[in-house]
Amino acid sequence: MLADALREPVRSFTLLLVLTGLRVGELLALRWGSVDLKARLLRVVETVYDGHFDKPKTKRGMRTIPIGSETAEILTVLRPAPVDARSLIFAKSDQTPLDRWNLLRMHLKPTAKKLGLSGVTWHLLRHSTRRCLISGNSLIGRCSLVGAFSTEITISSIVAWLCLRRCQVTPESPNFFAVGFRCCARDSIGLMASDRFWRI
């Protein structure tokens, strides 16, 4: 698995990106004060790009999302004692945010290349999230959880997830990205045309 080949803190960052569906800037701007591990909730209130903090890019970007046991476990391990609510979860020694481009060029892409995976980006990982596995949520509900500004974005993610299920591919499967892309390329059009897709 890609995450297992990464060193900390990039490993935890990558896993949280996939598990939460946050945008890379939202995760880099996440502070301990926005995480409630007891209630298992995470508030998205800001984003960061090249060191500049701002509000999320859409109104729906300001949101509170539930987190699962895996996410809570990762955050529990990362959490310092005592906790400063204003401290970034992922920061340099001077408490400035980590650089997304350095993480990508120096860690993610080289590791993915060693594993024979091409085209791996933060955006790709975000859309590999397990958000489509959240049972009982409507399509609009899924959009609000990930801050999507249109249902079309979430529809494409659901199509990808259904393709992976049909091919019995999981993130733990060998060559997950390569096999998953082939499945999606082959099956996505047929799934979009089926009545079953629109009933999910």
C-alpha positions as CSV (number, residue, x, y, z in Angstrom):
1,M,0.0,0.0,0.0
2,L,1.2,3.5,-0.9
3,A,0.7,4.9,2.6
4,D,2.8,2.1,4.2
5,A,5.8,3.1,2.1
6,L,5.7,6.8,3.2
7,R,7.4,8.2,6.2
8,E,5.7,10.3,8.9
9,P,4.2,12.8,8.8
10,V,3.5,12.3,5.1
11,R,2.0,8.9,5.8
12,S,-0.6,10.2,8.2
13,F,-1.3,13.2,6.0
14,T,-2.0,10.9,3.0
15,L,-4.2,8.6,5.0
16,L,-6.2,11.5,6.4
17,L,-6.6,13.0,2.9
18,V,-8.1,9.8,1.7
19,L,-10.2,9.0,4.8
20,T,-11.7,12.5,5.2
21,G,-12.0,13.8,1.6
22,L,-10.6,17.1,2.6
23,R,-8.9,19.3,0.1
24,V,-5.1,19.4,0.5
25,G,-5.2,23.1,1.6
26,E,-7.9,22.4,4.1
27,L,-5.9,19.6,5.7
28,L,-2.8,21.6,5.8
29,A,-4.7,24.5,7.5
30,L,-6.5,22.2,10.0
31,R,-5.8,23.2,13.6
32,W,-6.3,21.1,16.8
33,G,-9.1,23.5,17.9
34,S,-11.2,22.3,14.9
35,V,-11.0,18.6,15.9
36,D,-13.3,17.1,18.5
37,L,-12.1,13.5,19.0
38,K,-14.8,12.7,21.6
39,A,-17.6,13.7,19.4
40,R,-15.7,12.5,16.3
41,L,-16.2,15.7,14.4
42,L,-13.9,17.9,12.3
43,R,-14.7,21.5,11.4
44,V,-13.3,22.9,8.1
45,V,-13.0,26.7,8.6
46,E,-9.9,27.7,6.6
47,T,-7.6,26.7,3.8
48,V,-4.0,27.5,3.0
49,Y,-2.2,27.9,-0.4
50,D,1.5,28.7,-0.6
51,G,1.6,29.9,3.0
52,H,-1.5,32.2,2.7
53,F,-4.5,31.4,4.8
54,D,-8.0,32.0,3.6
55,K,-11.6,30.8,4.0
56,P,-12.6,27.7,1.9
57,K,-13.1,28.5,-1.7
58,T,-16.9,27.9,-1.6
59,K,-19.7,28.6,1.0
60,R,-20.2,24.8,1.2
61,G,-16.5,24.5,2.0
62,M,-17.2,25.7,5.6
63,R,-18.5,22.5,7.1
64,T,-18.5,20.0,9.9
65,I,-17.9,16.4,9.0
66,P,-18.0,13.2,11.0
67,I,-14.8,11.2,11.3
68,G,-14.5,7.4,11.6
69,S,-12.5,5.3,13.9
70,E,-9.4,5.1,11.6
71,T,-9.3,8.9,11.3
72,A,-9.7,9.4,15.1
73,E,-7.0,6.9,15.7
74,I,-4.5,8.7,13.5
75,L,-5.3,12.0,15.0
76,T,-5.0,10.6,18.5
77,V,-1.5,9.5,17.7
78,L,-0.6,12.8,16.2
79,R,-2.1,14.9,19.0
80,P,0.5,16.5,21.3
81,A,0.1,17.0,25.0
82,P,-0.7,19.6,26.0
83,V,-2.7,20.8,23.0
84,D,-2.7,24.4,21.7
85,A,-6.0,24.9,19.9
86,R,-4.4,27.3,17.4
87,S,-1.6,24.9,16.5
88,L,-1.6,23.3,13.0
89,I,-1.8,19.6,12.9
90,F,0.8,19.5,10.1
91,A,3.4,22.2,10.6
92,K,7.1,22.9,10.2
93,S,9.3,23.4,13.3
94,D,8.5,27.2,13.1
95,Q,4.7,26.4,13.1
96,T,4.2,27.4,9.5
97,P,2.2,25.0,7.3
98,L,3.9,22.3,5.4
99,D,4.4,23.0,1.7
100,R,2.1,20.9,-0.5
101,W,4.5,21.0,-3.5
102,N,7.4,19.8,-1.5
103,L,5.4,17.0,0.0
104,L,4.3,16.0,-3.5
105,R,7.7,16.3,-5.3
106,M,9.9,15.0,-2.5
107,H,7.7,12.3,-0.9
108,L,4.5,11.2,-2.6
109,K,5.6,11.1,-6.3
110,P,9.0,9.4,-5.7
111,T,7.4,6.8,-3.4
112,A,4.6,6.1,-5.9
113,K,7.1,5.8,-8.7
114,K,9.0,3.1,-6.8
115,L,5.7,1.2,-6.4
116,G,5.0,1.5,-10.1
117,L,2.2,4.0,-9.7
118,S,2.0,7.0,-12.1
119,G,-0.1,10.1,-12.0
120,V,-0.6,10.1,-8.3
121,T,-1.5,13.6,-6.9
122,W,-3.1,15.0,-3.8
123,H,-6.3,15.7,-5.9
124,L,-6.4,12.1,-7.0
125,L,-6.0,10.8,-3.5
126,R,-8.8,13.1,-2.3
127,H,-11.2,11.6,-4.8
128,S,-10.1,8.1,-3.8
129,T,-11.8,8.8,-0.4
130,R,-14.1,6.3,1.2
131,R,-16.8,9.0,1.4
132,C,-19.1,7.0,-0.9
133,L,-19.2,4.2,1.7
134,I,-21.0,6.4,4.2
135,S,-24.3,4.5,4.4
136,G,-27.7,6.3,4.5
137,N,-26.5,9.6,3.0
138,S,-28.2,11.1,0.0
139,L,-26.2,12.4,-3.0
140,I,-26.6,16.0,-1.7
141,G,-25.4,14.8,1.7
142,R,-22.2,13.3,0.2
143,C,-21.6,16.7,-1.5
144,S,-21.9,18.6,1.7
145,L,-19.6,16.3,3.6
146,V,-16.7,16.9,1.2
147,G,-17.6,20.5,0.4
148,A,-18.3,19.8,-3.3
149,F,-19.8,22.8,-5.1
150,S,-21.8,20.6,-7.4
151,T,-23.4,17.2,-7.5
152,E,-21.5,16.3,-10.7
153,I,-18.2,16.1,-8.8
154,T,-19.7,13.7,-6.3
155,I,-21.4,11.7,-9.1
156,S,-18.1,11.1,-10.8
157,S,-16.6,9.9,-7.5
158,I,-19.6,7.5,-6.9
159,V,-19.2,6.1,-10.4
160,A,-15.5,5.4,-9.6
161,W,-16.4,3.7,-6.4
162,L,-19.0,1.5,-8.0
163,C,-16.5,0.5,-10.7
164,L,-14.0,-0.5,-8.0
165,R,-16.6,-2.5,-6.2
166,R,-17.6,-4.3,-9.4
167,C,-13.9,-5.2,-10.0
168,Q,-13.5,-6.1,-6.3
169,V,-10.6,-3.6,-6.0
170,T,-9.9,-2.0,-2.6
171,P,-7.1,0.5,-1.6
172,E,-5.3,-2.5,0.0
173,S,-5.3,-4.4,-3.3
174,P,-2.0,-4.8,-5.2
175,N,-1.5,-2.2,-7.9
176,F,-4.7,-0.4,-6.7
177,F,-4.3,2.6,-8.9
178,A,-3.4,0.8,-12.1
179,V,-6.1,-1.8,-11.8
180,G,-8.7,0.7,-10.6
181,F,-8.1,3.0,-13.5
182,R,-8.6,0.2,-16.0
183,C,-11.8,-0.8,-14.3
184,C,-13.2,2.7,-14.3
185,A,-12.3,3.3,-17.9
186,R,-14.1,0.1,-18.9
187,D,-17.2,0.3,-16.7
188,S,-18.0,4.0,-16.0
189,I,-20.2,4.7,-19.1
190,G,-22.3,1.5,-18.5
191,L,-22.8,2.4,-14.8
192,M,-23.9,5.9,-15.6
193,A,-26.5,4.5,-18.0
194,S,-27.9,2.0,-15.6
195,D,-31.0,2.5,-13.4
196,R,-29.1,1.0,-10.4
197,F,-26.7,3.9,-10.4
198,W,-29.4,6.5,-9.9
199,R,-31.0,4.5,-7.0
200,I,-27.8,4.5,-4.8
